[in-house]
Amino acid sequence: MFHALKEKIKGKGTRIVFTGGSDQRVIEAAIRLKKENILEPILLGNREEILYAAKGKGFDVEGIELLDPKEYHSIDKMVKRVVELRRGKLDEKMAYEECLKPNFFGTMYVEMGYADGLLGGATYSTADTIRPALQLIRTKAGNSIVSSCFIMLKEGKEPLVMADCSINIDPTIDNVVEIALQTAETARQFGIEPRMGLLSYSTLGSAKGTSVEKMQEASKRLKRISLDFEVEGELQFDCAIVPEVAKLKAPKSRIAGNVNTFIFPNIDAGNIGYKIAARLGEYEAVGPILQGLNAPINDLSRGCNAEEVYKMAMITAAQKYMNKEEA
C-alpha cells in the first residue's frame, strides 16, 4: 500500500505542515521524507527549539522549511482571514493570539493555500488538532461530521479498516450511516474494496438493546441507499470474520465471515477493538485517518514513533490528490 502511495506523491512537492516541529520523532520523519523526495515537510514551532531538538539527535535539518508563528511575516493577513472565518466570535486581538498557537496557525496555513495538508497530534491531543480544523477548514459538502478510521496491516493478510475509533463518542444512527459512507470512501482511496459489517453484541436480531437497535437501523438505512458495495449488520465480530461462524449465525449473508471494513457502535468498542488487533493480533495500526474535512488534516497518537509519522505524512499528502480526483 505504501509503495503505491509513494509512487503517487513522490516528486510533486506536496507541502505538509507538522505542528509538532520540535519533536524528535517528527524531525526524523521529516528528514527522511525530504531526502526521499516524497514531500516537502514544514516544521512548525519555535525555531530555536526545533534546531536544539535536531542537534540533540544529530539530525541535519538544512533544506527543510522551519516556520515560527511569532516570526511569520504575513501574520496580519492571516489574522484578517481568521476574523472573516470566525465572524462575530473572534476580534483581531483574539485572532492574533489564536494564530500564535501552532495547531491554529498550521490549520490556517492550509486554509490559505500555503500548504496542502497538516499532520498534528505528536505533541497535542486529538481535540487540539480537530477543533481548529472544524472551525476553519470545515466539513466537505454533504458531510455533517468528521470521523476517523484506522487501516490495519499485517504481512500476508488482507488490509482491514476500522471506524470510528477516535472521534465520535456515541454516534447517532445518522452518524453511523455517515461514518460508514466516509469509511467506504477512505478504504477505496487506499485500494481496499469495502465489504462492510456494522458490529454489535448481536447478530441479525439475536439479542436486544439500544446499541443493537442503533446498528440495525443504520444497516437498514444504508441498504436503502443505492450503494456499490456490500453492507451487513448488525453482526458480532466472530460472525463478521469467521466463515464457519457466519454459516451458523448468518447463513443467507453474502459477506458475513468475510468482512474487511468494520463500523463500531461507539468509541469504546472502536478504540478497544483496534488496539486489541494491534497488540494481540500484531496488526500495524495506521491512523487515525480523519474523514469528512475539506482539506487533508490528520492526527497522530502521542505514543507514535518516527515510522508512523513517516507513513501518516504520506497518507496526508496522498489525500490531496484523492480529493482532487473525486472533485
ABEGO torsion letter per residue (X at the ends): XAAAAAAAABGAGBBBBBABAABAAAAAAAAAAAAAGABBBBBBEBAAAAAAAAAAAGBBABGBBBBBAAABAAAAAAAAAAAAAABGABBAAAAAAAAABAAAAAAAAAAAGABABBBBGAABBAAAAAAAAAAAAEBBBGBABBBBBBBBBBBGBBBBBBOBAAABABBBAAAAAAAAAAAAAAAAAAGBBBBBBBBBABBGGABBEAAAAAAAAAAAAAAABBBABBBBOBBBAAAAABAAAAAAABAABAABGABABBBBABAAAAAAAAAAAAAAAGBBBBOBBBBGBABBBBBBBAABBAAAAAAAAAAAAAAAAAAAAAX
